[in-house]
Amino acid sequence: MKFNELNLIEPILRALQQEGYDTPTPIQQQAIPVVLQGRDLMGCAQTGTGKTCAFAVPILQNLFNSRSNNQRRSIRCLVVTPTRELAIQIQESFEAYGRHTGLKSVVIFGGVGQKPQTDAIQRGTDILVATPGRLLDLMNQGFITLRDIEYFVLDEADRMLDMGFVHDVKKIIKALPQKRQSLFFSATMPTEIVSLANTILSNPVSVSVTPVSSTADTVKQFLYHTDKQNKINLLTDILEDRGIETVLVFTRTKHGADKIVRLLVKAGIRAEAIHGNKSQTARQRALSNFKDRTTRVLVATDIAARGIDIDELAWVINYDIPNIPETYVHRIGRTGRAGASGTALSFCEQEERPYIRDIEKLIQKSIPLAEHNPYPASNAPAQASAPTKAPTQAKTAHPDKNRSRNGYSGQRNTAASGDAKPRRRWYGKRG
């Protein structure tokens, strides 16, 4: 199936073509016709499946088809999402797909001054993308009314629950018109989330892709058993391979993220951290630097990184193993997206081994051990066999972005501008 088979209007098809899109992802194939028909939708989908495009494109088309030149521009679509980074990316997607429609979108989030945001709202907008706290704040101040909302999207509902936003979401729902079309997305469907969905949706169509218990086959996973004090040495050793152009590193704590960055910078490796204690300006700067490759390593905590959509990301490293198995799936889902291949490496100290067992039980597969481990744990389990050839990253279109991902092909980059001298391939045998 192609996008031109989904009954999309010419302005949107033209924008999709400019974004480099031709073939919709599974969730886009399923969701776009449903939303165009005016039905409520409950989607069980992780980030990386193309769900932003799946709801943004049909909403833009419906808004375009029902627009009135004489009507004062008011907020007709509201998208609520838990993190500032994800809100910004969703608004950017609306701008990209709707560039030829004349529709306007605005994003609001906390952590920064509100005046630029309120000024943008007062100039008029069709689509508002918001985090819950800032939205309620501006509603209480009288800057925002939801009386004209025709389309409501709640994204990353399970993360809303994790971050304690459910009560805020319920307050927002009470302010919405009864007559509206609602779309609900969550990567997992615990009881509380299903109950919340039932209060929002009316006779919804359910769409489910890539259950949280699975990891994409396109992601090559490798495990390193090492001692806690040697994790930073292992990380710097791996980063001496210039085939790894950029890497997202996950740590359990904010303090741990900052410590890793200090040690990497001391080793001559360009790195920045992103977590909840950073100001919004610092977080956006770090993310921008990582996207344009000014920064080679981005170290993040889970809440800060959830929903971050980074083009050409081929490598993820779990510096700390998460104690919640589903978190592992979300983490490594940052790479290997939309059919592209990626690599996820995990550093496991002795106390974290039970977490690995829980993860392997969830994903129903064993994570192969890396063959080359220069810092093995003092009491490491026996090394198992691992693939003997490094994966080659395929060039493919991202579901919600137009650039393709060029990853490690096994070739050494000997340019003098690197962070460190190129060394051996650090897992598997030479191909």
Secondary structure, DSSP 8 states (H G I E B T S, - for coil): --GGGS---HHHHHHHHHTT--S--HHHHHHHHHHHTT--EEEE--TTSSHHHHHHHHHHHHHHHT--TTS-----EEEE-S-HHHHHHHHHHHHHHTTTTT--EEEE-SSS-SHHHHHHHHH--SEEEE-HHHHHHHHHTTS---TT--EEEE-SHHHHHHTT-HHHHHHHHHTS-SS-EEEEEES---HHHHHHHHHH-SS-EEEE-S-TT---TTEEEEEEE--GGGHHHHHHHHHT-TT---EEEE-SSHHHHHHHHHHHHHTT--EEEE-TTS-HHHHHHHHHHHHTTSSSEEEE-HHHHTT---TT--EEEESS--SSHHHHHHHHTTSSGGG--EEEEEEE-GGGHHHHHHHHHHHTS---B-S--SS--TT--------SS-------B-TT-S-B-----S-----TTSSS-----SSS---
